[in-house]
């Protein structure tokens, strides 16, 4: 299955959010999707796992992917101001990049009981993702900010930046 399908679904969720963010029915949607996710998560624990052992291209999974896509625009207002949510958001790209390598390494080279594989994978993915943020992403963003700041010095805010925008891992721009 082509991975770009999930990027398209993510973009669709963003477009849907842009359409509904000021709609009067958004409170109903927030409550409905929050309750539905509570039921799905409870059922997954009762069922012994969240889609573990399923074919990820089956019809049940595609229903879940579509449901997720439709629910994100309604659930986003509940978490958009959460520091924890922003913190996890900083990890999304490094996790996306590193998880296939960690999963493959874990199952091919680490001899532990099956349940420990998942614990190891979660710990390793988040640890390596943090190191990527700390040693790669932050330094590159500082360099990018310096270059952009020099190129745009004295000509107003940087393109795409809002004056109140704050990151979990802030990069301070100095302007002369």
C-alpha positions as CSV (number, residue, x, y, z in Angstrom):
1,X,0.0,0.0,0.0
2,X,1.5,3.3,-1.0
3,X,2.4,5.4,2.1
4,X,1.4,8.7,0.5
5,X,-2.3,7.7,1.0
6,X,-1.9,8.6,4.7
7,X,-0.4,12.0,3.8
8,X,-3.4,12.6,1.6
9,X,-5.7,11.6,4.5
10,X,-3.8,13.9,6.8
11,X,-4.2,16.8,4.3
12,X,-7.9,16.0,3.9
13,X,-8.3,16.2,7.7
14,X,-6.5,19.6,7.7
15,X,-8.9,20.9,4.9
16,X,-11.9,19.6,6.8
17,X,-10.7,21.4,9.9
18,X,-10.4,24.6,8.0
19,X,-14.0,24.3,6.9
20,X,-15.5,23.3,10.2
21,X,-13.4,25.2,12.8
22,X,-16.0,28.0,13.2
23,X,-19.1,25.9,12.5
24,X,-21.8,25.8,15.2
25,X,-21.9,22.0,15.3
26,X,-18.3,21.6,16.3
27,X,-19.1,21.0,20.0
28,X,-21.3,18.1,19.1
29,X,-18.6,16.6,16.9
30,X,-16.0,17.0,19.6
31,X,-18.2,15.1,22.1
32,X,-19.2,12.4,19.6
33,X,-15.7,11.6,18.4
34,X,-14.2,11.8,22.0
35,X,-16.8,9.2,23.1
36,X,-16.3,7.1,20.0
37,X,-12.5,7.0,20.6
38,X,-13.1,6.1,24.2
39,X,-15.2,3.1,23.1
40,X,-12.7,2.1,20.4
41,X,-9.7,2.2,22.9
42,X,-11.7,0.3,25.5
43,X,-12.7,-2.3,23.0
44,X,-9.1,-2.6,21.8
45,X,-7.9,-3.4,25.4
46,X,-10.7,-5.8,25.9
47,X,-9.9,-7.4,22.5
48,X,-6.3,-7.9,23.5
49,X,-4.6,-5.3,21.4
50,X,-5.0,-2.4,19.1
51,X,-5.2,-4.0,15.6
52,X,-2.3,-6.3,16.5
53,X,-2.3,-9.4,14.4
54,X,-4.5,-7.8,11.7
55,X,-3.6,-7.2,8.1
56,X,-3.1,-3.4,7.9
57,X,-4.7,-3.2,4.5
58,X,-8.0,-4.9,5.5
59,X,-11.4,-3.3,5.4
60,X,-11.6,-2.9,9.2
61,X,-8.4,-1.0,9.1
62,X,-9.5,1.3,6.3
63,X,-12.7,2.0,8.3
64,X,-10.4,3.0,11.2
65,X,-8.2,5.1,9.0
66,X,-11.2,7.0,7.6
67,X,-12.7,7.4,11.0
68,X,-9.4,8.8,12.3
69,X,-9.3,11.2,9.4
70,X,-12.8,12.4,10.1
71,X,-12.3,12.7,13.8
72,X,-9.0,14.7,13.8
73,X,-10.6,18.0,12.8
74,X,-13.1,17.7,15.7
75,X,-10.6,16.5,18.3
76,X,-7.9,19.1,17.4
77,X,-9.7,22.0,19.2
78,X,-9.6,19.9,22.4
79,X,-5.8,19.6,22.4
80,X,-4.4,22.5,20.3
81,X,-3.4,24.5,23.4
82,X,-2.0,21.5,25.2
83,X,1.8,21.7,25.9
84,X,1.9,17.9,26.0
85,X,0.2,17.6,22.6
86,X,2.7,20.2,21.2
87,X,5.5,18.2,22.7
88,X,4.4,15.0,21.1
89,X,3.9,16.9,17.8
90,X,7.6,17.8,17.8
91,X,8.3,14.0,17.8
92,X,6.0,13.1,14.8
93,X,8.6,13.4,12.0
94,X,11.5,11.9,13.8
95,X,9.3,9.0,14.9
96,X,8.1,8.6,11.3
97,X,11.7,8.5,10.1
98,X,13.2,6.1,12.7
99,X,10.5,3.6,13.6
100,X,10.9,1.2,10.6
101,X,14.6,0.8,11.4
102,X,14.0,0.2,15.1
103,X,11.2,-2.3,14.4
104,X,13.3,-4.3,11.9
105,X,16.3,-4.3,14.2
106,X,14.3,-5.3,17.3
107,X,12.7,-8.3,15.6
108,X,15.8,-9.5,13.8
109,X,18.5,-8.9,16.4
110,X,17.0,-8.8,19.9
111,X,16.0,-12.1,21.6
112,X,13.4,-11.2,24.2
113,X,9.8,-12.4,24.9
114,X,7.3,-11.1,22.3
115,X,5.7,-8.6,24.7
116,X,9.0,-6.9,25.5
117,X,9.6,-6.2,21.8
118,X,6.8,-3.6,21.9
119,X,8.2,-2.0,25.0
120,X,11.7,-1.9,23.6
121,X,10.4,-0.4,20.3
122,X,8.5,2.4,22.0
123,X,11.4,3.3,24.3
124,X,14.0,3.1,21.5
125,X,11.9,5.1,19.0
126,X,11.2,7.9,21.5
127,X,14.8,8.0,22.7
128,X,16.3,8.1,19.3
129,X,13.7,10.6,18.2
130,X,14.6,12.9,21.1
131,X,18.3,12.6,20.1
132,X,17.4,13.5,16.5
133,X,15.5,16.6,17.8
134,X,18.3,17.6,20.1
135,X,21.3,17.0,17.9
136,X,19.9,17.5,14.4
137,X,16.6,19.4,14.3
138,X,17.4,22.1,16.9
139,X,20.9,23.0,15.4
140,X,19.5,23.1,11.9
141,X,16.6,25.3,13.0
142,X,19.1,27.7,14.7
143,X,21.1,27.9,11.5
144,X,18.0,28.3,9.4
145,X,16.8,31.1,11.7
146,X,20.1,32.9,11.5
147,X,20.1,32.7,7.8
148,X,16.5,33.8,7.5
149,X,17.0,36.5,10.1
150,X,20.0,37.9,8.2
151,X,18.1,37.8,4.9
152,X,15.0,39.4,6.3
153,X,16.5,41.8,8.9
154,X,14.6,45.0,9.1
155,X,11.9,44.0,6.7
156,X,9.3,42.8,9.2
157,X,8.4,39.4,10.4
158,X,9.6,36.3,8.7
159,X,7.3,34.8,6.1
160,X,4.8,32.4,7.7
161,X,5.7,33.4,11.3
162,X,3.1,35.0,13.6
163,X,4.4,37.4,16.3
164,X,2.9,35.2,19.1
165,X,4.0,31.9,17.7
166,X,5.8,29.7,20.3
167,X,7.5,26.4,19.8
168,X,8.1,23.7,22.3
169,X,11.8,23.8,21.2
170,X,12.1,27.6,20.6
171,X,14.7,29.2,18.4
172,X,15.2,32.8,19.3
173,X,15.8,35.2,16.5
174,X,17.9,38.3,17.2
175,X,17.3,41.3,15.0
176,X,19.5,44.4,14.9
